[in-house]
Each structure stands twice: as structure tokens, then as C-alpha cells.
Amino acid sequence: MRFVYNSFAGRFSDSPRTIFEALGPEHEHLWLADPVHRSSFPEGVQTVDLGSAESIAALQSADVVVANTHTEVEWTKPAGTVYLQTWHGTPLKRIHWDVLWAPEGRLERLQRDVDRWDLLVSPNHASTPLLRQAFRFEGEVLETGYPRNDILSSPGRDAVRARVREQLGIPDGARAVLYAPTWRDDFVFSGGAAPVELALEVERALDALGEDHFLLLRLHYMLTGRLAPIDHPGVRDVSAHPDVSELYLAADVLVTDYSSVMFDFAVTGKPQLFFTYDLAAYRDNLRGFYFDFGPVAPGPLLETTDELVAALRGLDQVTADYQDRYVAFQERFSHLEDGAATERVIERVLGTATGR
């Protein structure tokens, strides 16, 4: 059976990678690759350039297409091809047709890809109706959990944590803070190439926290390569790290804003802090939310660098204060994350593909 993969517009990552690794060599595999990220593909993995004539031919000759976002290539899907869309996050912020604003024509263009989907993965019960609504998807939804999160419950997770921390030069006993903010639609779609200037005062925060703190900075994939220079020995730019799940294991605490990384990170049970300096503008004008975030968040909402530093200094108390809410958050959003999502997805995909 011939599988063709697309992850985050041409990277070797996320749930497509997990599915690929689980399927093994008994199938034929081909990845759509962004040349900028080709070095992240292991030796021996077959690739073609995303958007090339070869990529279109690959899609049109596939038995199964596996993607975690829109495949922005114009191709004709044969009747016998199964298109599995794993997507890439539990929705807090509104997506696709539900957003408050989008550039003219963008959603109509992306919908051409949605209309090719046969199977859509949902990470939890709460997300299923939201995904159906946002994508206007009437096909089969697989409530399985996300394959990419299986590693967070695997027996080898401690070994992964040790390996990644060693690669990043984080000593034993140091606290690794993963900062993973989402993207802002107005900035990305402005048409410019201005560097990303963080609202978080990174150098000042790390100086205040001390040499036993390291910041793992993970920009959204749509912003990779646009980070303004930060000159501090405690900063590790991990935006190009191929697997964010490995970073969840390497980190000791997550700092985010409205990114869906919060739902995946919750599988680890480690503390979360929310740097929500633009909450009202993002919620009410730019993107919009599906639910009231404040009462549900498994950690405090913080508006300034000083508040974030104080929360990191008092992390044990923050953890205790939000314990009950964290458990409720896991019950609502992590109830399918048992380490077997990949197995469930593959079983259904193979059954669908062989039945056509």
C-alpha cells in the first residue's frame, strides 16, 4: 500500500510521522518535503518537494494520504484514495469557518482540501462537534486521541527526556521552561517579513530566575525562522526541532497563551502557565474562542513578565492551587490519550483502504 505524507507544510513531524514509523517497511512511503526542512528527514526516507509536479503525481497515485493540516496543492483525488486528516490540535481558538476574520478567499481555497478528506481524527469528545462545524465536514470522525501524543505515555519517555535535554545542553537539576506561543493572524497575513518580537521580556525574565533556568522557545510553524535575535545563554530556539512531543518530555513547565499545545502537554501532568498579555484583543477581535478560557485553564493567566517570573518562582504553590482544575482539564481533553491512539487510527485506515 502506498502512503503519502504531509506534515506542517513539508516537515517530518507530528502525527503523520508517528503513523509512518508505526506502519513500517511493509508499505511504500513518500513524504512531501519543504526543502528548507529536508535535513530533518532521516536518511532513507523518500521525499519530493511540496508543490512540485512530482508531489502532485504522488498524491494522485497514493492509496492513502496522511496529513496534519491543509495540503495546499491542487490535485485530483482518485476514487480509490483514502485521505486521512489527523489535524494538529484541540480547538480553544476558533478555526476555519468559525474564525472572526480571515484574508479574502483564504477559507474558500482551503475548503477545496477539506472536501477531499475521508477520515478526520478528533483528540477528544469535546472537539468532535467543533471540528465538524468548523470544517463543514460530514465524513467519518475518528475519536482516537492524537497519535503524536502516544510517546507521552510510552515506557521510553524518560529516555527521550534525557536524550533531548542532553542535546540541548540542559544540565540535570535545571528547570527547562518551554515557551510555545501561538501565531497572530494579523501579523502573519500582513504580507511583510518583519521579525517576531516577543512580548515576553526573555532576557530580563531569565536573569531574574537565575542560571538554573533555561527557556526552550518554540514558535508556531508559520513563524519559523522569523524570530528576532535573542542573545542570552539560557535561551534555546527549538522552533525547528522536528517533534514537539519530545520537547514536552524535556520540559518541566509549559508557558503558552492560546496554543493547543496546552491540551497535549496536559497528558504529562506537568504545570502550565499562561502568558495572556493580549487576551481581550485576541478573544474578542482577532480570532475568538470556543469556550470561556479563564475558568477552564489549568494554570494562572498572567499579563506581564514580572507576573510570569513570580509564578515560576512559586511554581509549587501554583501547582497546588490549580490541582483540581488541572484534573478536570485532563478529564475533559485527555481522556483518550492512553498511548494507543496510533494503533486505533491505523486499524481504521487500513480497514477503510482495503475495503475500497
N, C-alpha and C positions, 0 to 999 in steps of 0.2 A: 504494500500500500504506500502511496506517495503522499508525504506530508510537506506542506509549505508553510513557513512561519513568518510572522511579522510582529515584532515587539517594540513599542515606543518608537515607531518610525525608523526601524533598522538597527536595533540593538539586540544583543544576545542576553536576554534578561527575562525576569518576571515569570508568570505562569506558563507562557509558551516554552520557556527554557526548561521548566520543571517537567512539563509533559514530554518534551523531546528527550530528556535524559531518562525518563521512566520507560519510554517506548523501546529504546534500544535499537541495535543494528538490524533487526529482522525487518524493519521498514526502511524505505527510502526517504531521506530528509533533505530539505533545501531551505535556506534562510534568505529572506530579503534583508540586505545589509546597507546601512549608511556607510560610505567609505570612511567617514571621519571616525567611526567606531569599529572598523573592521578588525583592529588589533585586539579587541576584546573577545573575538570569536576564537575558540580553541582550534588548534591545528587539526586538520582533518574534517572540520565542519564545512559543508558545501554552502557557498553563498553566491548570490547575484546582486547587482546593485539595485536598490529600491528605485523604482521609477523607470528603469531601463526596459528596452524591448524584451530582454531575457526575463525580467521579473513578470511582465505581463504574460509571456508564454508559460512561465512556471505556474502562475495562478490558474491559467486556463487548462493546464494539464494535471492539476492536483486532484487526488482523491479526497484529501482533507486539507482545508486551510485553517490554521490556528493563529489567531491574533488577539492582542490585548487592548487594541484601540482601533480607530478607523484606519483601514488600509486605503490610503489616498492615492490609488492608482485606478485608472479607468480600464476595466477588464470585463469580459463577458463570462459569467459563471455558467459552466455546463450543468445540465440537469442532474448528472450523477455526482457532482461535487458536494461535500458537506463543509459548510463554513461554521466553525466554532469560534464564537466571540467570548473570551474569558473576561473582558473588561478589566479594570485596574483599580477599583476602589468602591467601598461603601459610600453612598452619597449622603453627605451632610449638605454641601453646597449644591445648588441646582445645576443640572446638566442638560445638554442638548436642547430640546424644545422648551424646557422649563426655565431656561436662564432669563434674567431680566433684560439682557442686551447681548447682541452678537453682531459682527460685521454683516452687512447686507449680502445675502446669497450663501453665507457660510453653512448654515444649517441645512439648506436645501441640497448643497453639494455633498455634505457628509451623509445625508439620508440615503443617497444612492448606494453607499456602502452598507448601511443598516439594512436596506431592503434585500441584500444578498445573504444576510445571516440566517442560519438554520437553527443553531443552538446558542443560548446565552447563559453564561454562568452567573449565578447570584451567590453572594457570600453568606447571606442570612435571610431569614423570613422577612425581616423589616425592609430589606432592599428590593425584594421581588416586585411589588407593585410600583415602586418608584422607577425602577429600570424599565418596566413595561411602558409606563406612562411617558417617561422622558424620551424614549426611543421610538414610541409608537410601534412596539414590537409585539407581534401576535404569534410568534413561533414558540418553540419549547424552551422553557427556562429550567436550568439545572440548579436546584438548590443544593449545593455540594460543599460550600466553603471554597476558598481560593487555593489552588494547587501551590502557588508560591509560598503560602504560609505553612505548608507541611513541615518544612525544615525547623520551624519554631518549636515543634513538639517532638522532633526526632531524637533518637538516642545519641546522635553525633553532634548535638547543638553546642555542647561545651567545647568540643574540639574545634568547631567552626569559630566560636568566640575567641579562643586562644590564638588561632591562626590569624584572624583578621586584625586583632589588636597588635600582634607582633608585626604584621605587615605595616601597620600604621604608626608603629613606634610608640605605643601606649604602654607604659610600664605597669606591672602588677601593683594593685593598690590605688592607682589613679582612677579618677572618675571621668568617664567618657560621656559627654553630653552631645546627643545627636540633635542638631537643629535642622529641621526639614520644613521650611515654609512652602505654601502653595504659590501659584502664579496669580498675577493680576491681569485680567482681560484687557484693560485699557492700556497697560504697559506693553504687553506682548503684541497687541494689534495696532499699536501706534505707528508701525511701519519703520521705526528707527532702529538703530543698533546701539543705543546707549547702554553702558554697563549697568548691571544691577547694583544699586546702592542699598544696603540693608538698613532697615530702621533700627535694628538691634546694634548697639554700640559694642561691637565684639571685643575690641582691644581693651576697653575700659572694664567690661564685664570679667574678662579673663584675668586682668591684673588684680581686680578686687577678689576674685575667687582663689587665686594662688596657683603655684606651679603644679599642683596635683590635679588640676582640671584641664581637660582637652575638649575642644569643640570640633565635632565632626559636622562639617557644613555640607548639606545636601540640597542643592537647588532642584526645582522641578525640571523634568527632562526638556521642557520647552525653553528653558533658560540656560542650559548647559553651555559653558564657555563664555558667559557674559558677566561673570562676577567681577566686580571692581576689586583690584588688588588689596589684600589684607596682609600686612606684614606683622605676624605675631607667631612666636614659636609654638603656641598652644593650638593653632588652627590647622586642621586637616581638611582640605577641599576634597570631599568624596563624591562629588556630583557625577563623576564618570565611573564610579565603582559599579560593576555590572549587576550586582544583586543587592538591592536594598535590604532584603531579609537578613543577609549576613551582617549588615550594619545594625539592625535591631538587636542581634545577638551580641555584637561587640559593645553596644552602648549600655550605659547604666541608667540613663534617664532620657526621655524624649522631650524636646521643645518644638512645638509646631504652632500653627494658627488654626486654619480651617481645612488642612490637608487630610485626605483619607488615610494617611499613614497612621493616624491615631487609632483606627479600628484594627489594623493589622498588629500594631505594637501592643495593643491590649492583650493579645494572646500570650505575651511574655509575662504579664503581671507587673512589669516594672513601672515606676512612676512617670507621670506625664504632666507637663506644664504647658500653658497656652499663652503665647505672646500675641495678644489680640489688640494691637495698638490702633487698628482701623476698623474695628468691629462694626460700628454703626454704618459706615460708608459701604463696607463690603456686603453686609447683610441686606441693607435697605435699598442700595442704588446699583452696585456693581454686579453682583451675582445672585444673591438671595439664598435662603436656607430652606430645607425641608422640615426642620423642627427647631424649636427654641433651644439653642445650643447651651446657654449658660447653665440651666438646671440639670442638664444631662452630662455635661463634660466631666470626665473622671479626674479632674485636677483643676487648679485655680486659673482664672482668666486674668492676665497681667497686662498692664498697659505701658510700662516703662522698663528700661534696662535695670533701674535700681530695684524695682519690684521683682524682677526675674532673679537678680543676684540674691536678694533676700530669701526667695523661695528655695533656691538651690542650697543656700547655707542652712536653711531649716527644713531640709527635704524629709527627714524622718517624721517631723510633726505634720508636714503636708500629707505624707503618705497615710498617716493615722487618721487625719481629718477627712480624707476622701476615700477611705477604705470601703465603706458601704456603697457609695456611689460608683466606685470602680467595679465592684462585684455586679451591680445592676447593669452597668455598661457592658461587661463581658457576657452576661446572660442574654442581653438583647442582641448583641452584634457578633459575639464569638462562639455561639452555641454549636456551630458546625465545624469549627476549627479543631479537629481531633487528630490531625496528621494523616488522614486518609482521603483527602479531597481529590488528589491526583488519581488515585485508584478509581474513585467513583466517576470522575469525568471521563477517563479513558474507556472504562467499561461501556458507558453510554455512547461515546463517539464511535467506537469500533462497532458496536451493535447497529448504530444508525448507518454507518458507511457500508457495512457488509449487507445490510438489508435493502440497499437501493439497487 
